[in-house]
Amino acid sequence: MWRRTWLVFSQAVTVAVAVLFVVLTLKPEWLQRGSFTGNARPPATLVQAAPPTAAASGAAHGADGGYAAAARVATPAVVSVTATRTAQRNPQADDPRFRFFFGDGAATQRRVGLGSGVIVSPEGYLLTNHHVVDQATEIEVQLADGRQARARLVGSDPETDIAVLRIDLDALPVVTLGDVRALQVGDAVLAIGNPFNVGQTVTAGIVSALDRKQDGSSPFQNFIQTDAAINPGNSGGALVNAAGQLVGINTAIYSRTGGSMGIGFAVPVDTARQVMEALVRGGIVRRGWIGVEPRDLSAELAETLKLPVSTGVLIAGVQQNGPAARGGVQPGDVVVRVGDTPVSNTSELLAAVAALQPQSASTLAVQRGAQTLELPVVVAERPPARRQSDR
């Protein structure tokens, strides 16, 4: 009896092995289904989807009222900037009692400033604020993807509070520059940066005003005002439009508490671009200067002076032996054009003169009473320190 049982068992095992052999040969995938699926390993290489284009981001906005697409386009190019400054040596550092109580490390202190920056070139050029990196001895940059690099200061311009850094990394994310001329009050904008060092943060708002100036600021600063929350640490970060394009560099806030009160200011990207080009080209920004004290010409003032023009810039004073004085400009003249550029207010006059290369020749079209004159001037270089009566 046992021999018969053994024979049946042997035949069953033989048939099972034969079936298993056939399955392994012809249909091996049958053995990978069911409970074996959970043990399958993921692919070794993950291919990331390409980020949406700026046009696609603009088209995507409006479906749900959010700005996720714009943030997704711009945030990879916004970095955190850490600027280290070596403080002055303590005057008591050589006193043995001071060193005993406070140690050698108190002799010189290292201060760390935090800010943000924006990658605008695949070659590694970044825009940030002058006040973020001013007097820094070391500058470190951290990308949104976690990479870190030592940054080199290419140049800095206190007049516009713009500085240019450069890092040496491959495959850098780059933000697209927007058109500030198309920006309107009421347009949606996002502020991106690292406020209070909490990490990359995106806030939303609108353009509150354009061509805004602050009391005591440089004549070359014409800010974009926004109510998007900007706080300490946001300085040098990006202000982008609803398509994720860079329209400004966040620079300053109006605040009574040190935090955001809904009034923030950004340097327009066209100004930042011009400064960057000059700094990359020569390390400094050289501006033209003619030595006049300008004043906006109002309609009432033009009527009082009985001028045949209602727009232009009244010259209230002329610096002795300055370029304008040597060219024949007199107090009371009204400048209506610099070279080929018409000017109707003080800001336009200063910008037109600043755009001229020092030591170059140009002309000023002025109205002197009933006379229309073309006066030649040889432009000088604007002094580094601005004085209210000497522009």
Number of C-alpha atoms within 10 A of each C-alpha: 5 7 8 9 9 11 10 12 12 12 11 12 11 12 12 12 12 12 12 14 13 12 14 13 9 9 12 13 9 10 13 13 10 8 8 9 10 9 8 8 7 7 7 6 6 7 7 6 6 6 12 16 17 21 13 14 22 18 13 19 16 11 8 8 8 13 23 15 21 26 24 15 23 27 26 18 24 27 30 28 31 23 21 20 18 14 12 10 12 12 9 12 17 12 9 12 11 15 15 9 9 12 12 13 10 15 17 14 13 12 11 13 16 22 26 31 32 31 28 20 16 15 15 18 23 28 27 30 29 21 19 26 26 18 13 17 12 16 21 16 24 18 21 16 11 8 10 16 14 16 22 17 19 18 21 25 23 15 17 22 23 26 26 28 26 21 19 13 13 9 8 18 21 21 23 20 17 20 14 17 9 8 16 13 13 12 14 19 28 30 29 32 33 27 23 14 17 9 13 21 17 20 15 21 17 18 21 20 15 18 12 14 16 12 6 7 11 15 19 16 19 20 24 27 26 29 22 25 22 33 22 19 25 33 30 36 34 36 33 29 30 26 27 30 26 27 27 29 32 32 29 21 24 15 13 8 7 10 15 17 16 18 16 24 30 27 27 26 22 17 18 22 16 12 26 26 14 15 21 16 12 12 17 16 21 21 20 22 26 26 22 24 19 25 17 18 20 15 13 10 13 17 12 9 11 12 18 14 15 17 19 25 27 26 21 16 19 24 19 11 10 19 22 24 18 17 18 14 27 18 16 18 23 30 28 23 21 23 17 11 13 17 20 18 19 20 18 19 23 21 16 20 22 21 14 21 17 18 14 12 13 17 18 24 21 24 22 17 14 10 10 15 16 18 16 18 23 20 25 23 18 19 13 12 9 12 9 9 13 18 18
